[in-house]
């Protein structure tokens, strides 16, 4: 059985990075502003890595095969009915982009970055939805409004809350303060 806490944490992370793009990124400035370029590229890298982490965990947990590359993780999920062929192709391409960034094979072409932002950010959300749907977990009520994250079941196993109740709980929007100083208030999904 897939560990819900781990996978939901990664899926929520992907959704949060996409939300940051839509609210904070200024892709039109990436060719002129090095800080904007680094923010955009690094945030994309983080979102893609979280999708890879989710895929890796599910492939391993469900014993779907032994991928030789990160790209093959999405192929194995598609083969087992988790993802569509079109979504798989897009995620494989994003993995190639992530590899360029992480391993520094060459400089990142701003046109590729713009293409991902303009045409493929939705594919990351489609990935999180596909995984949640397959596992029959609730989607975030408003993935682009407010900051949500899943409440960790391990915090209080003795509280008597069922796993489904814990999965359905989201955190209230948090101010831009260091993680260690955030106040957590739970609210149910809508």
Helices and strands as residue ranges (DSSP letters): H 4-24, G 27-29, H 34-61, H 71-79, H 85-103, H 110-119, H 121-135, G 153-159, H 163-168, E 169-171, G 179-181, E 186-188
